[in-house]
Amino acid sequence: MAHCVHPDRRLFLATAGVALVASGAVSAWGAGAVLPAPQSLADELERALSKANPLVVMVSLESCPFCRVARDNYLEPLRLEGLPVVQIDMRSSHAVRDFSGATVTHDQLVQVWRVTIAPSVLFFGPRGKEIVARMEGSYIADFYGAYLDQRIEQARAVIKSAGFG
């Protein structure tokens, strides 16, 4: 699979993460991965599209163990491989410029996007539109990576058909 953690490693990491959450050993993970919070979604999207990628946005909730598993085991490795991934935090008053350039809070974006479940992963393409189905909540560890890979490939196909890359 292109741009992904090896499937066997992904399964191991996800299973280990779920086991840690279930056992209450979340604190043993330390701080975990930190996805960047965007200053401007329009700028992030422009950079993503210049490389024929979607902008992947994780909507997270503080202290959410399932968000940590998604971030640490799936999204951060993809970001380190070059996929544009940023994080928006539910209930956060941090400011960000949206796709139109208006300054809003993270929480206002979450409301506009009608995100009610954490974690949620959204895939944005031209004009700041969601271009494939979002991933909401946690999935069975065996399939989370496969669903994520599928959405990324679908999003890249949409972007390519729109004339990017």
N, C-alpha and C positions, 0 to 999 in steps of 0.2 A: 504494500500500500504506500503510495507516495505521500510524503510529508507527514508521516505518523510514527508513533512509537511502535516498535515491533509488537505484533499481536500477543505473543506469549508474555512479554514484559508488561504490556498494558493490562492483561488479565490478572497477572500476579499483583501489580500495583493496586489495581482497583479492588481486588478481593482483600488484599491486606488493609487497604483504607477502610473498607466497609467493616472489616473485623475490628479494627481499632475504634471506629465510631461506636459499634455495637458494644464493645467491651468497656466503653467509657474512658479509653486511654488516649483521647484526642490530645490532651496536653503533651503527650510524649512526642508529638510531631514537631513541636517547636512552633516557630512563626509561620511556616509554610510559605508557599509561593505568593508573590504579590504581583498581580497584573496591573499594568499602568492605568491610571485614571486619565482619561483624555482631557485636554484643555479645550480642544475644538473637534467635534465629531466630523465637521466638514473637511478639516485638514487631514484627519486620520483616514477618512474615506478616500480623499484624493490620492494619498500615498498608497493605499491598498489597491485602488483601481489602476494606478500606474504600473502595477506589477500583475495585473489581471487576477487579483484576489478580492474576495469579499472583505468587508470590515466585520469581524466577529466581535460581538459585544456580549459579555457575560453580565447578567444582572444578578447581583449577589446580595446576601443579607448577613450582617455581622453575626458571628457565632453560629452560622449555619454549617453543620458538619458535612452535609451533602455538597454544599458549595465548595468546601475545602477539597473534597475528593475530586470534584470536576475540575477545579482550578489546578491542583497540584499534579494530578495524574494524567490529565488530558490537554487542558488549554495552555498551561505554561510550557510543556514540551513542544507543542505546536508553535507557540510564540517564539520560542528559542530557535526553532527551525526556520523562522522567517514569516510565518502567517501573522497578519495584523490582528491582534487580539487586545481588547481593552475591557475595563470593568466599570460598570455603573452600580452604585450602591443604593439599595432601597433605603428609604427613610433618611437619606443624607442630604444635608443642606449645602454641600459643596457645589460651586458654580461650574458650569460647562457651557460652551457655545454649541447649540444644536446644529442640525444640518442646514438650517436657513441662516445661521449666524446669530440668532437671538441667544441671550444669556438666560439660562434656566438652571434650576437645581437638579441634582441627580434624581431626587424623589419626584420632581415634576415630570421629568422624562419617563420615569417608570409609570406614572399615571397616564401620560399621553399614549405611551405604547401599550397600555392596558396589561401590564405584567403583574400577576398576582401570586406567582409561585417562584420560589428561589430554590435552586438556581434555575435561571432561564438563559438560553443562549440564542441570540438573534443574529441573522446574517443579512447585512445591508449591502446594496449595490447602487447603481446609478441613481442620482437624485435622492439618495438617502432612503430608498424604499426597501422594505424587507423583500427578499427575492426567493427565499425558500422557507418552508415551514420551520418555525422555531422549535427548539427543544426545551420542554418545560419539566421541571422537577428532576428527580433522580430516576435512572433507568436501571435495569438489571445490569450488574457490572459486566457480565459477559458480552453485552450488546451496546453499551454506551459508546465505546470507541467506534464501533462499526456504524452506528447511527450518525455520529459526528462526522466521520469520514464521508459518508454518503451525502450529507447536507453540504459539506464543503465542496465536493466534486460537482453537485448539482448547481451550487452557487457560481462556481467557476465557469460552468457551461453557460449559464445565463449571462454572465459578464462577457464572455467571449462572443456570444451571439449579439450582444449589444455593441460590439465593435471595440472592446477593450482587449489589449494583449494580442 
